[in-house]
């Protein structure tokens, strides 16, 4: 079903309100959901929204929690979302974070006690739209193992980087340290599709290409030990430096009544302090790489409308 931007925003806001979110939380969640769709990150757009709605109804998300924002250092912003959502905490700290980054040239934001952060690129992209370079890391419920361990030890632990360009879109990379994101695995299982080798293991710890079998198993890091090392770096940033739960200690985001209480780490800096004309310089380099056949993240996207599955729209409207 094709929706306008405002229709999609109103649909997501109404669904969040009906699930128990206060106005500020509902709006923050809706804006992030719609932004993910426009960015081409559909797996963490409307497809992920029902997880939030279930979290609100079950109590895993406090839909009325107001974030507590503090400033432990001139170039640091700390946000306790108090079992709420990271999107609202980031929204309310955003202006202060940008101001501190521009004032000192660099700043750090840490956020903890959160439900899943949704699309990680949402946070870095917004900073790049302000002319800043940003790097973000977050952890999540442990759903990733290593072939040596056989136990859930890491979250999908994504990493995102964004930088301003002279074009309409900033340059954004947003990828999990696991071979795929859990929401993509779940989508493949729903469609009855096979998954590539190296994505996951089944309940017995055996590598599998069955998405359905993988749902009762665990994901694998990309690139073997190298991907596991990236997951560990992200874990130290996303949980260790924020005070959020380590992934291995985080309650499941889709089960029970307790928040995963994980963390988000974001650092941003003003590139103009280092290289005047950075955006134009980066744009020229991206164009040169593209001419050499390098795949540029996001270059394949040409989204001109929001097309949401009709069954999902109907379910959201019914719930709202």
matplotlib code that plots the C-alpha trace (Angstrom):
import matplotlib.pyplot as plt

x = [0.0, 1.5, 1.4, 2.5, 5.1, 2.5, 0.1, 2.9, 3.9, 0.3, -0.2, 2.9, 2.1, -1.4, -0.3, 2.3, -0.2, -2.7, 0.0, 0.6, 3.1, 2.9, 2.8, 6.6, 7.6, 5.0, 6.2, 9.9, 9.3, 7.1, 9.6, 12.5, 10.3, 9.4, 13.0, 14.2, 11.8, 13.1, 16.7, 15.9, 16.3, 12.9, 13.8, 14.1, 11.3, 7.6, 8.6, 10.2, 7.5, 5.3, 8.3, 8.0, 4.3, 4.5, 7.3, 5.0, 2.1, 4.2, 6.0, 9.4, 9.2, 8.0, 6.0, 6.0, 9.6, 11.2, 15.0, 17.4, 20.2, 23.4, 26.7, 29.6, 32.2, 32.2, 32.3, 30.1, 26.4, 24.9, 21.3, 19.4, 16.3, 14.9, 13.5, 12.1, 13.3, 16.6, 15.0, 13.3, 16.4, 18.5, 15.8, 15.9, 19.7, 20.3, 20.6, 22.9, 25.0, 25.4, 26.2, 28.9, 30.4, 30.6, 31.9, 34.7, 35.2, 34.3, 31.9, 30.5, 27.0, 26.3, 22.8, 21.7, 18.8, 17.1, 15.0, 16.6, 17.8, 16.1, 18.0, 21.5, 22.0, 19.2, 21.5, 24.6, 22.6, 20.9, 24.3, 25.8, 22.8, 24.1, 27.5, 29.2, 31.0, 29.6, 30.3, 27.8, 27.8, 25.1, 24.7, 21.6, 20.2, 22.7, 21.7, 25.2, 27.6, 31.0, 31.7, 34.1, 31.6, 28.3, 26.5, 24.9, 27.6, 27.0, 24.2, 24.1, 26.1, 25.9, 28.3, 27.3, 29.4, 28.1, 29.7, 28.3, 28.5, 27.5, 24.6, 21.1, 22.1, 25.0, 27.3, 26.1, 27.3, 25.1, 25.9, 25.7, 28.8, 26.7, 26.4, 22.9, 20.4, 17.9, 14.9, 16.2, 16.5, 12.9, 11.7, 13.3, 11.7, 8.3, 8.8, 10.1, 13.3, 16.7, 19.6, 23.3, 25.8, 27.6, 24.6, 23.5, 23.6, 20.6, 19.5, 22.2, 24.9, 25.2, 25.6, 22.3, 20.8, 17.2, 15.9, 13.3, 15.9, 18.1, 15.2, 15.7, 19.5, 21.9, 23.4, 27.1, 29.5, 30.5, 34.0, 34.6, 37.0, 37.4, 33.7, 33.6, 36.4, 34.3, 31.3, 33.5, 34.7, 31.1, 30.1, 32.8, 31.6, 27.9, 27.6, 30.9, 31.2, 27.5, 26.6, 24.1, 23.7, 26.3, 24.5, 24.9, 23.0, 20.3, 16.8, 15.3, 13.7, 10.8, 10.1, 9.1, 8.3, 11.9, 13.7, 17.0, 18.4, 21.2, 23.3, 24.2, 27.5, 27.8, 30.8, 30.7, 33.2, 33.2, 35.3, 35.7, 37.9, 40.3, 39.8, 37.9, 35.7, 35.6, 32.1, 33.2, 36.4, 34.5, 32.0, 34.8, 36.4, 33.1, 32.6, 36.1, 35.6, 32.2, 33.8, 36.3, 33.4, 33.4, 29.9, 29.0, 26.7, 23.2, 23.9, 21.5, 18.6, 15.9, 13.0, 10.3, 7.4, 6.6, 5.2, 4.2, 2.7, -1.1, -1.5, 0.8, -1.0, -4.3, -3.0, -1.6, -4.8, -6.8, -4.6, -4.8]
y = [0.0, 3.4, 6.0, 9.6, 10.7, 12.3, 9.3, 6.9, 9.2, 9.4, 5.7, 4.9, 7.6, 6.3, 2.7, 3.6, 5.7, 2.8, 0.5, 2.7, 5.3, 8.9, 11.6, 12.4, 8.7, 7.9, 10.8, 9.9, 6.3, 7.2, 9.6, 7.1, 4.4, 6.5, 7.7, 4.1, 3.4, 6.4, 5.3, 1.9, 0.1, -1.5, -4.4, -1.9, 0.4, -0.6, -4.3, -3.7, -1.4, -4.4, -5.3, -1.9, -2.1, -5.5, -4.0, -1.2, -3.5, -6.0, -3.4, -4.0, -0.3, 2.4, 4.6, 7.6, 7.6, 11.0, 10.8, 12.1, 14.1, 15.1, 16.6, 14.8, 16.7, 19.8, 17.4, 14.7, 14.1, 11.2, 10.1, 7.7, 6.7, 4.9, 1.9, 4.0, 4.2, 5.5, 7.6, 9.9, 10.2, 11.1, 13.6, 15.4, 15.5, 16.2, 20.0, 20.0, 17.3, 19.2, 22.5, 20.8, 19.1, 22.5, 24.3, 21.9, 20.3, 16.8, 15.4, 12.0, 11.0, 7.9, 6.5, 3.6, 1.7, 1.4, -0.9, -1.7, 1.4, 0.5, 1.8, 2.8, 4.9, 7.1, 8.6, 9.1, 10.4, 13.1, 14.3, 14.2, 16.4, 18.9, 18.9, 16.6, 13.3, 10.6, 7.1, 5.1, 1.6, -0.2, -3.6, -5.8, -9.0, -11.8, -13.7, -14.2, -17.0, -18.1, -21.6, -22.0, -21.0, -22.3, -20.0, -16.6, -14.1, -11.0, -9.0, -8.3, -5.2, -2.9, -0.1, 3.1, 5.8, 9.0, 12.0, 15.1, 15.5, 18.2, 16.1, 15.6, 12.6, 12.2, 9.2, 6.5, 3.0, 1.0, -2.7, -5.4, -7.2, -10.4, -11.9, -10.6, -8.8, -10.9, -9.1, -10.2, -13.8, -13.6, -12.1, -15.0, -17.5, -16.0, -16.1, -19.7, -18.6, -20.2, -18.2, -18.1, -20.4, -18.7, -16.7, -18.9, -22.2, -24.3, -25.3, -28.0, -25.5, -26.9, -24.5, -24.2, -22.6, -22.9, -19.6, -21.5, -23.7, -20.7, -19.0, -21.6, -21.3, -18.4, -16.0, -16.0, -13.0, -12.0, -13.1, -15.5, -14.3, -10.8, -10.2, -11.4, -8.9, -6.1, -7.3, -7.2, -3.6, -2.5, -4.2, -2.3, 1.0, 0.3, -1.3, -0.9, 2.9, 3.6, 1.5, -0.5, -4.2, -6.4, -8.3, -11.6, -10.1, -8.3, -9.7, -10.6, -7.7, -9.8, -11.8, -11.2, -7.9, -6.5, -4.0, -5.2, -2.0, -1.8, 1.1, 3.4, 5.2, 8.1, 10.3, 13.3, 15.8, 18.9, 18.1, 21.8, 22.2, 19.8, 20.1, 23.1, 22.1, 18.5, 17.7, 18.7, 16.8, 13.6, 14.0, 14.2, 11.0, 9.1, 10.0, 8.9, 5.5, 5.0, 5.6, 2.8, 0.4, 0.6, 0.0, 3.1, 2.4, 3.7, 4.4, 1.7, 3.3, 5.2, 5.5, 7.9, 6.5, 4.6, 1.2, -0.7, -4.2, -4.0, -6.6, -4.7, -1.4, -3.1, -4.6, -1.3, 0.5, -2.1, -1.8, 2.0]
z = [0.0, -1.0, 1.7, 1.7, 4.3, 6.5, 6.2, 7.2, 10.1, 11.4, 11.1, 13.1, 15.7, 16.2, 16.5, 19.2, 21.1, 21.1, 22.4, 25.4, 24.3, 25.4, 22.8, 22.8, 22.7, 20.0, 17.8, 18.2, 17.3, 14.3, 12.9, 13.2, 11.6, 8.6, 8.3, 8.1, 5.2, 3.3, 3.9, 2.4, 5.8, 5.6, 7.9, 10.8, 9.5, 9.6, 9.7, 13.1, 14.4, 15.7, 18.0, 19.6, 19.9, 21.6, 23.9, 24.9, 25.6, 27.6, 29.7, 28.1, 27.0, 29.3, 26.9, 29.3, 30.5, 30.2, 29.5, 32.0, 30.3, 32.0, 31.0, 32.8, 30.8, 28.4, 25.4, 26.7, 26.9, 28.9, 28.4, 30.7, 28.8, 31.9, 30.1, 27.3, 23.7, 22.4, 19.7, 22.2, 24.3, 21.2, 20.1, 23.4, 23.6, 20.0, 20.0, 23.0, 21.4, 18.1, 20.0, 22.0, 19.0, 17.1, 20.2, 20.9, 17.5, 18.9, 21.4, 22.7, 23.5, 25.5, 26.0, 28.2, 29.7, 26.3, 24.2, 20.8, 19.0, 15.6, 12.6, 13.8, 10.6, 11.8, 14.5, 12.4, 9.3, 11.4, 12.5, 9.0, 7.9, 10.3, 8.6, 11.2, 10.8, 13.2, 14.3, 16.3, 18.0, 19.9, 21.4, 21.7, 23.2, 22.7, 19.5, 18.0, 18.7, 17.4, 16.1, 19.0, 21.7, 20.5, 23.0, 22.6, 23.4, 21.4, 20.0, 16.3, 17.4, 14.4, 13.6, 11.6, 10.1, 8.3, 6.8, 5.0, 1.2, -1.2, -2.5, -1.2, 0.9, 3.3, 3.0, 5.4, 6.3, 8.7, 9.1, 11.7, 12.9, 12.5, 9.1, 8.9, 11.2, 13.1, 11.5, 8.1, 9.3, 10.6, 7.3, 5.3, 7.6, 7.1, 3.3, 3.4, 1.8, 2.3, 3.8, 2.6, 4.3, 7.1, 8.4, 11.2, 13.1, 14.1, 17.6, 17.7, 16.7, 13.2, 10.2, 8.4, 5.2, 6.6, 7.9, 10.0, 11.6, 12.2, 14.2, 16.9, 16.6, 16.6, 14.2, 13.3, 13.0, 9.5, 8.4, 11.3, 14.0, 12.3, 12.6, 16.2, 17.0, 15.5, 17.6, 20.7, 19.9, 19.4, 22.7, 24.6, 23.0, 23.1, 26.5, 28.3, 27.9, 28.3, 31.3, 29.4, 29.9, 28.2, 25.5, 27.4, 30.3, 28.3, 28.5, 25.2, 23.4, 22.2, 25.4, 29.0, 30.7, 31.2, 29.0, 27.4, 28.9, 26.3, 25.2, 22.3, 21.8, 19.4, 18.7, 16.4, 15.2, 13.0, 9.9, 9.0, 12.0, 10.4, 6.6, 5.3, 2.4, 3.6, 2.2, -1.3, -1.0, 0.1, -2.7, -5.3, -3.8, -3.8, -7.4, -8.3, -6.6, -8.2, -11.6, -10.8, -10.1, -6.3, -4.9, -2.8, 0.1, -0.6, -4.3, -5.4, -3.6, -5.6, -3.2, -4.3, -2.3, 0.8, 0.0, 3.1, 3.0, 2.9, 5.7, 8.0, 7.3, 8.1, 11.3, 12.5, 11.7, 13.5, 16.6, 16.5]

ax = plt.figure().add_subplot(projection="3d")
ax.plot(x, y, z, "-o")
ax.set_aspect("equal")
plt.show()
